[in-house]
Amino acid sequence: MKHLLNLSLALSVVLIAACTKDEVTEDQPNKDCLTAYTYDADISMIINDNCVSCHSGEQPPRLTNYSEVINSIEHVKAEAITEKTMPQIDNLPAPLSDSDIEKLNCWINQNTPEN
């Protein structure tokens, strides 16, 4: 009887856990991402307008072209999307717009096509 009670309790825990809603994180593909974004057509403009003024010379990482962005994609993702600490104006975070963050997320989740 004790074994049956333990089994019932374990099964209840599993069922309750299975019914909880999964947390959506920044890394999961956006289900509303219906547009195919490319670096050349969409992402380069976001990077050039918001990042290159600081990240084109002495301030690492360099983000002046597709290969540099791809080499630093984890940094871009962490700073600009997840933590929203970049870009900065006067050493204060000035996060990207929600639209630009969505485009970057979609592009990353679409395997970062160049063109």
LINTA-V98442 format. One record per helix or strand of 3 or more residues. SS is the DSSP state (h for helix, s for strand). FROM is the first residue (numbers start at 1). TO is the last residue. Records with the same first field share a line. If there is no record, write none. Layout:
SS: FROM-TO + FROM-TO
This chain:
h: 2-19 + 39-50 + 66-71 + 73-82 + 98-109
